[in-house]
Each structure stands twice: as structure tokens, then as C-alpha cells.
Amino acid sequence: MTIDLSDYERGEPLAGDYSYELKDLQDRLARLQARMIVHGKRAILLLEGWDAAGKGGIVKRLTAGLDPRYFEVFPIAAPTPPERERHFLWRFWRDLPGAGDWSIFDRSWYGRVLVERVEGFASEAEWTRGFDEINEFEASQTDLGTILIKLFVHVTQEEQDRRFIDRLEKPHKRWKITTDDFRNRKKRGDYLAAMHDMFARTDTRWAPWTVVDGNDKKAARIAALTTVADRLDAALPVDFPELDKQVAKAAKKALGWGKNEKGRAEPK
């Protein structure tokens, strides 16, 4: 079935305690990151959605408890002149994760079938071909064992307008809003049509979409982090490797640390 964004507009407030649930999820994500590191697994998280939908807030909360050495956030803007001279996926290949790493994309290669389509930056032949190129690109990543998580954060026009006004009225938030936001707002119908096609053509078995109702920010953050944690948990090995023998030997010599006959750590 095709994803219908109107199914994600209820904006129900979070039922539980936000601070508690957020801290619990951040701790869980930190433990999952440790599993990724020790097993050399890689992950890609991409977020798409409307302007002011809350993508940046989700990324901020998701990464707050992670080891910064093993993830990188890529805020995707319009391609540069050298990037426009190459295939549209070229710039994303450069930022794919290595073993143990996360690459987090705030907007992504889906610009080809969304903004580039709607704004006329890509020809119909180019954006139509883009669906198959994206599916093949994502399949090549998952075939290598990369965990690929795709989130789309949805808000209604009314909620988006409230957030635009909030940004305009608060000086420390004005940097977040540009004339492009209002240009895109005028073409909401065109973007909805493009999103419909995007979901229909790229919601695949190997790289499914998850839509997050972003109309309540706190509920959206918890929903997004829960989705990421659940997907990682299901894909990662549960066990941790045994302690390296050389590390154990050095610890025993330096600290008198070892294990008793019951296998319990026995510090000096």
C-alpha cells in the first residue's frame, strides 16, 4: 500500500514523561552504538520532511549521547557547481560510513525526486530515472550489510505556518528561515504529488520508509529515536566479543585485575 501522509497528522501529545523517555532512549542508543563499534557494523540514517518539521531537533537529541568519533552529520544543501557536473549520487558516495560508523543525512539523495523535480532543477527524464538509481544505490548499501534507516517527518500546513511565525518572532531563530521556505510553501501541492510518487517507488523491502507525525515535537522525537533504536537492535549482533587477552594480561599486571573461579571480575 502507498503511504498516505494524511494518516500522520493527528499530532497527539506524548503520553509519557518526555525527559525520562528521552534519557532512556539516548542511553539505549549509546549502548547500540557500542555494539556497532565492536562488531564493525555501519549505519546510514536519513531524514526527509517539510521545512520546519523538526528534523534538526531529532538529530540533536539522537546524537546527544553518542561517541562523536563514530558518527557524522551531513546537512545537505543545494549541490555545488563541481557536484552538478557529476552524477547526483556522487557527493553522497563520499560520505558513506566506514566500519563502526554512522552517517546521518539531514536531507539526502531524495532531493533528486523532490526539490529538483518540483523546482525544475532536473529534467523529467532525470528525476524519473532517479527512482531506479536510488533503489539500486540503497540496495548496494544494504547488500554490504549497512543498516539503512529512512525517516520522513510530516507536519500539516497549519503547524508549519505556526513554526514559521515562531522563527520570525524570535531573533535567535530567524537564521533558520529563508525566502526558499515561502517559495516551497506555495508549491505544497506539487511537493505532495512528488512525495506520493517517492513513497510508491522507493518504499522497498530492503529500504522501507517510516513516516513520523511531526505535529507534536516531543512525541515526534520519541517516535523517531524509538524507530532508530528498534531497527538497530534488530540488525546488530547481541553478544560482545571476549576481552582481548593482551588487554587482560596488561590489566592484571598494572591493576592486579583478574577473574575468580566463578568468572567474576576481581579487582586488586
Secondary structure, 3 states (H helix, E strand, C coil): CCCCHHHHCCCCCCCCCHHHHHHHHHHHHHHHHHHHHHHCCCEEEEEEECCCCCHHHHHHHHHCCCCHHHEEEEECCCCCHHHHCCCCCHHHHCCCCCCCCEEEEECCHHHHCCHHHHCCCCCHHHHHHHHHHHHHHHHHHHHCCCEEEEEEEECCHHHHHHHHHHHHHCHHHHHHCCHHHHHHHHCHHHHHHHHHHHHHHHCCCCCCEEEEECCCHHHHHHHHHHHHHHHHHHHCCCCCCCCCHHHHHHHHHHHCCEECCCCCEECC
